[in-house]
Amino acid sequence: RADLIWQSASPDYSILGKRDYRALAWRFDSPLVRGRYERYYMTHAGAVSGYAVLRLGDVRGVTAGQIVDFLVRPDDIRPLFAFCVERFRTSEAAAVYCSAAAPALDRISRLGFLRRLTSLHLMARLNSEQKVGAAAVCGMQKWFVTAADSDRDHGLGIARMAGESVWRPALAIEGR
């Protein structure tokens, strides 16, 4: 499924990290992070069209959901995020956030998401095989970046376990 999504959705974005089956398995299914994330696949007209990787945990004592990663064609971003919000609502999350830069994110404001200015610093290196010019690299409006493109999500956090808050790798949702 992930390979089909990669083939159909990746051409819509100028600059993004690879998100095929192998890349997703490496990032989300390794023994170090297994059980930390839930992965959902979206279908449209009977064909798989997108995915979202979700994580639920405590942020300063408040249950919060994070859309850690996603890939979908721009026209389908709103239904994918609406599903994610509803999934977190049933998990009693008080807030949902998504740290990402993607051209279609302006389409999710009606779901209650607010754009927050950030000082995201990235490094890029072009080689002779890449078809993206330096001008595209300098403009973030062409980039597709999520929290999964960094190691930020692998740090320690506060997680609820049996009604207590403990310091440990944040984990609250199991499965895929």
Beta strands, then each sheet from edge to edge (+ up, - down):
strand 1: 15-16
strand 2: 38-44
strand 3: 47-59
strand 4: 62-72
strand 5: 95-97
strand 6: 100-101
strand 7: 143-146
strand 8: 156-161
strand 9: 164-169
sheet 1: 1+ 7+ 6-
sheet 2: 2+ 3- 4+ 5+
sheet 3: 8+ 9-
end
